[in-house]
Amino acid sequence: MKHHYIPQFYLEPWVNRDLDDKLTEYRRLKFPHEQFPRLEIKRRGKMETGWVENLYRIPGATKETQQNIEKIFMGAVDTKAAQARDMMLGGVVPVDPELRHGWARFLLSLIIRTPEEVKAFKYNVRQNLMNPEPEYQARYDAIRKEDWPETLEDYIQQRTPKMAERTAVFLITSLIQNEKILRTFMGAKWWILGTSNLQRKLLTSDHPLIMTNGLGRPDAHFALPISPRKIFIAFMRKEFGERARAVPAGRLLRETNDAVIGQGRRSVYAFDEESTREVKRRMGKRDYMLPLPRGILKG
């Protein structure tokens, strides 16, 4: 089953309904015999991109339930976010707590649900289970029966070989619902910047959320392009927000495009091909926000 880490509803505004019902995807392709990735530029439908087969599949679950994270959990995340996004496309900032919560949850999901992060979570959980702290081995020794393996690692591997991957997949859903982070997002000052009077259009990518390194800074903010002509921007402090609103829209558009292009790893998305030069020069050259330190699961 296709699991969309970049949801179709989010890409919809970049689809040209008057031309071909497609958007432009700049996709980096790496071939084993080539030193550098190749950039493919192609018009694609929104269903043809931003997905990985069985990315959040629940190992060991029944056939009826193994896709529940994609179909039920991510489906609920995206449905509520789409309602908030549609309101913002109309230039209205949501004030309803349920919609703000839904949009905040979607923003957090964009950081966590990527193929890179899913792979990292699975690796970290597996490492922690296969290399448990001494206290866990001691507890195992205290209850171990004669026919059980000597080590906790061997026990887990024999009895529940899919535990690590299952744990990682469920951990992803827990992190996406981290109420402390969601309240922080919801408590920011939200703003919608329209750029219809500018010639250039906004792009997006497979890592589209722009965020300062820490939300306690004086200039702390986060942002997301929501269409070729609108940017969602949120500020943690009113004073910085007021200064940012005074910045020319053209400069904010350029900086937004620089960020989403630079954060793009596999894909950058556009309404057309007018930004091909910038994508070729900048794609993949900027770090993107990570949800948690890599060693967090050890703590």
C-alpha positions as CSV (number, residue, x, y, z in Angstrom):
1,M,0.0,0.0,0.0
2,K,1.2,3.5,-0.8
3,H,1.9,5.5,2.4
4,H,2.0,9.2,1.6
5,Y,4.5,11.1,3.8
6,I,3.6,14.2,1.7
7,P,-0.2,14.0,1.6
8,Q,-2.1,14.5,-1.6
9,F,-4.2,17.3,-0.1
10,Y,-1.1,19.3,0.7
11,L,0.2,19.1,-2.9
12,E,-3.2,19.9,-4.5
13,P,-2.6,23.7,-4.8
14,W,0.5,23.0,-6.9
15,V,-1.5,21.0,-9.4
16,N,-2.4,22.8,-12.6
17,R,-6.0,22.0,-13.2
18,D,-6.2,24.1,-16.3
19,L,-3.3,22.4,-18.1
20,D,-2.8,18.7,-17.2
21,D,-3.9,18.0,-13.6
22,K,-0.3,17.6,-12.7
23,L,2.5,19.4,-10.9
24,T,6.2,19.7,-11.6
25,E,8.4,17.4,-9.6
26,Y,12.2,17.8,-9.4
27,R,13.3,14.4,-8.3
28,R,16.9,13.4,-7.4
29,L,17.8,10.0,-8.6
30,K,21.0,8.2,-7.5
31,F,22.3,5.4,-9.6
32,P,25.0,3.0,-8.3
33,H,27.4,3.6,-11.2
34,E,27.1,7.4,-11.0
35,Q,29.0,9.6,-8.4
36,F,26.4,12.4,-8.2
37,P,22.6,12.2,-8.2
38,R,20.7,13.0,-11.4
39,L,17.9,15.6,-11.4
40,E,14.7,14.4,-13.2
41,I,12.2,17.0,-14.0
42,K,8.7,15.6,-14.8
43,R,5.1,16.5,-14.6
44,R,3.4,14.1,-12.2
45,G,0.0,13.6,-10.6
46,K,-0.2,14.2,-6.9
47,M,-0.9,10.5,-6.3
48,E,2.4,9.5,-8.1
49,T,4.8,11.1,-5.6
50,G,5.5,11.6,-1.9
51,W,5.0,8.0,-1.0
52,V,6.8,4.9,0.1
53,E,5.3,1.4,0.0
54,N,4.2,0.2,3.4
55,L,6.2,2.9,5.2
56,Y,4.1,2.7,8.4
57,R,2.9,-0.9,8.1
58,I,2.4,-2.6,11.5
59,P,4.6,-5.8,11.5
60,G,2.9,-8.9,12.9
61,A,-0.6,-7.4,12.7
62,T,-3.4,-9.0,10.9
63,K,-4.0,-8.3,7.2
64,E,-7.1,-6.3,8.2
65,T,-5.2,-4.1,10.7
66,Q,-1.6,-3.8,9.4
67,Q,-2.3,-0.6,7.5
68,N,-4.3,1.1,10.3
69,I,-1.6,3.8,10.9
70,E,-1.8,5.0,7.3
71,K,-5.5,4.5,6.8
72,I,-6.8,5.6,10.2
73,F,-4.2,7.6,12.1
74,M,-2.5,9.5,9.2
75,G,-5.9,9.7,7.6
76,A,-7.3,11.6,10.6
77,V,-4.2,13.8,10.8
78,D,-4.6,14.8,7.2
79,T,-8.4,15.2,7.2
80,K,-8.4,17.7,10.0
81,A,-5.3,19.5,8.6
82,A,-7.0,19.8,5.2
83,Q,-9.9,21.7,6.8
84,A,-7.5,24.2,8.5
85,R,-5.5,24.6,5.3
86,D,-8.6,25.3,3.2
87,M,-9.5,28.0,5.6
88,M,-6.1,29.5,5.4
89,L,-6.1,29.4,1.6
90,G,-9.1,31.7,1.9
91,G,-6.9,34.1,4.0
92,V,-8.5,33.2,7.3
93,V,-6.4,32.1,10.3
94,P,-8.2,29.4,12.3
95,V,-9.1,30.3,15.8
96,D,-11.1,27.2,16.6
97,P,-9.0,25.1,19.0
98,E,-9.8,21.9,17.2
99,L,-8.6,23.2,13.9
100,R,-5.5,24.8,15.4
101,H,-4.7,21.5,17.1
102,G,-5.2,19.6,13.8
103,W,-3.0,22.0,11.9
104,A,-0.3,21.8,14.6
105,R,-0.4,18.0,14.6
106,F,0.0,18.0,10.8
107,L,3.0,20.3,11.0
108,L,4.7,18.0,13.5
109,S,3.8,15.0,11.4
110,L,5.7,16.5,8.5
111,I,8.9,16.3,10.5
112,I,8.4,12.8,11.8
113,R,6.7,10.8,9.1
114,T,9.4,11.1,6.5
115,P,11.2,8.0,5.2
116,E,14.5,9.2,6.7
117,E,12.9,9.6,10.2
118,V,11.0,6.3,10.1
119,K,14.2,4.5,9.2
120,A,16.0,6.3,12.0
121,F,13.3,5.4,14.6
122,K,13.3,1.8,13.5
123,Y,17.1,1.6,13.8
124,N,17.2,3.3,17.2
125,V,14.6,1.1,18.7
126,R,16.2,-2.0,17.3
127,Q,19.6,-0.9,18.7
128,N,18.1,-0.2,22.2
129,L,16.3,-3.5,22.3
130,M,19.3,-5.5,21.1
131,N,21.7,-3.7,23.4
132,P,19.6,-3.2,26.6
133,E,20.8,-1.4,29.7
134,P,22.4,-3.7,32.4
135,E,19.4,-3.1,34.7
136,Y,17.0,-4.7,32.1
137,Q,19.3,-7.7,31.7
138,A,19.3,-8.1,35.5
139,R,15.6,-8.0,35.6
140,Y,15.4,-10.6,32.9
141,D,17.9,-12.8,34.8
142,A,15.7,-12.6,37.8
143,I,12.7,-14.1,36.0
144,R,14.4,-16.3,33.4
145,K,13.3,-19.9,33.1
146,E,15.6,-22.8,32.3
147,D,14.5,-23.1,28.7
148,W,14.8,-19.4,28.0
149,P,17.9,-17.9,26.2
150,E,20.6,-16.5,28.4
151,T,20.4,-12.9,27.2
152,L,17.4,-10.6,26.9
153,E,18.5,-9.8,23.3
154,D,18.2,-13.4,22.3
155,Y,14.9,-13.8,24.1
156,I,13.4,-10.8,22.2
157,Q,14.9,-12.1,18.9
158,Q,13.4,-15.5,19.4
159,R,10.0,-14.7,20.9
160,T,9.1,-11.4,19.4
161,P,11.4,-10.8,16.3
162,K,9.1,-7.9,15.0
163,M,9.0,-6.1,18.3
164,A,11.5,-3.4,17.4
165,E,9.8,-2.4,14.2
166,R,6.3,-2.5,15.8
167,T,7.5,-0.4,18.7
168,A,9.1,2.2,16.3
169,V,5.9,2.5,14.2
170,F,3.8,3.1,17.3
171,L,6.4,5.5,18.7
172,I,5.9,7.6,15.6
173,T,2.2,8.1,16.3
174,S,3.0,9.0,19.9
175,L,5.5,11.6,18.9
176,I,3.1,13.2,16.4
177,Q,0.6,13.6,19.3
178,N,3.2,15.1,21.7
179,E,0.9,17.6,23.5
180,K,3.7,19.8,24.7
181,I,5.0,20.5,21.2
182,L,1.4,20.8,19.9
183,R,0.6,23.4,22.5
184,T,3.7,25.3,21.6
185,F,2.7,25.4,18.0
186,M,-0.9,26.4,18.8
187,G,0.3,29.2,21.1
188,A,2.3,30.9,18.4
189,K,1.1,34.0,16.5
190,W,-0.2,32.6,13.2
191,W,-0.1,34.7,10.0
192,I,-0.9,34.0,6.3
193,L,1.2,35.9,3.8
194,G,-0.2,36.2,0.3
195,T,2.2,36.7,-2.7
196,S,-0.3,37.0,-5.6
197,N,1.2,40.3,-6.6
198,L,4.6,38.8,-7.2
199,Q,5.8,37.2,-10.3
200,R,7.6,34.3,-8.7
201,K,5.7,31.4,-7.2
202,L,6.3,29.4,-4.0
203,L,7.7,25.9,-4.2
204,T,7.5,23.1,-1.6
205,S,9.4,19.9,-1.0
206,D,9.6,16.6,0.8
207,H,10.8,18.5,3.9
208,P,8.7,21.6,3.6
209,L,8.4,22.8,7.2
210,I,10.8,25.7,7.9
211,M,11.7,26.2,11.6
212,T,14.4,27.9,13.6
213,N,16.7,25.7,15.6
214,G,14.7,26.0,18.8
215,L,11.5,27.8,19.6
216,G,12.8,29.7,22.6
217,R,14.9,32.1,20.6
218,P,13.9,35.8,20.2
219,D,13.4,35.2,16.5
220,A,11.8,31.8,16.8
221,H,9.3,31.0,14.1
222,F,8.1,28.2,11.8
223,A,6.6,28.4,8.4
224,L,5.1,26.3,5.6
225,P,4.2,27.1,2.0
226,I,0.5,26.2,1.6
227,S,0.1,27.1,-2.1
228,P,2.1,28.7,-4.9
229,R,0.7,32.0,-3.6
230,K,0.5,31.7,0.2
231,I,2.8,31.0,3.1
232,F,1.7,30.0,6.6
233,I,4.1,31.7,9.1
234,A,4.0,31.5,12.9
235,F,6.0,33.6,15.4
236,M,6.7,32.7,19.0
237,R,7.0,36.4,20.0
238,K,4.8,39.2,19.0
239,E,7.6,41.7,18.7
240,F,9.6,39.6,16.2
241,G,6.4,38.9,14.3
242,E,5.7,42.6,13.9
243,R,9.2,43.2,12.5
244,A,8.9,40.2,10.1
245,R,5.6,41.5,8.7
246,A,7.4,44.7,7.7
247,V,9.8,42.7,5.5
248,P,9.0,43.0,1.8
249,A,7.0,40.0,0.6
250,G,9.4,39.4,-2.2
251,R,12.2,38.8,0.2
252,L,10.1,36.4,2.3
253,L,9.1,34.5,-0.8
254,R,12.8,34.1,-1.9
255,E,13.9,33.0,1.6
256,T,11.0,30.5,1.8
257,N,11.9,29.0,-1.6
258,D,15.6,28.9,-0.6
259,A,14.6,26.9,2.5
260,V,12.2,24.4,1.0
261,I,14.5,23.8,-2.0
262,G,17.6,23.4,0.2
263,Q,15.7,21.0,2.6
264,G,14.4,18.9,-0.3
265,R,16.1,15.5,-0.4
266,R,14.3,13.4,-2.9
267,S,11.7,15.8,-4.3
268,V,11.0,19.5,-4.8
269,Y,7.5,20.5,-6.1
270,A,6.4,23.4,-8.2
271,F,3.5,24.7,-10.2
272,D,5.7,25.1,-13.3
273,E,9.4,25.0,-14.2
274,E,10.3,28.6,-13.7
275,S,12.6,27.8,-10.8
276,T,14.6,25.1,-12.4
277,R,17.9,27.0,-12.1
278,E,17.4,27.6,-8.4
279,V,16.5,23.9,-7.8
280,K,19.5,22.6,-9.6
281,R,21.8,24.9,-7.6
282,R,20.3,24.6,-4.1
283,M,18.5,21.3,-3.7
284,G,19.6,19.3,-0.7
285,K,22.1,21.8,0.6
286,R,20.3,22.9,3.7
287,D,19.7,20.9,7.0
288,Y,16.1,20.3,8.0
289,M,14.6,20.2,11.5
290,L,14.9,16.9,13.3
291,P,12.1,16.0,15.8
292,L,14.3,14.7,18.6
293,P,18.0,14.1,19.3
294,R,19.1,10.8,17.8
295,G,19.9,9.3,21.2
296,I,16.6,10.3,22.8
297,L,15.4,6.7,23.1
298,K,18.3,5.9,25.3
299,G,17.2,8.5,27.9
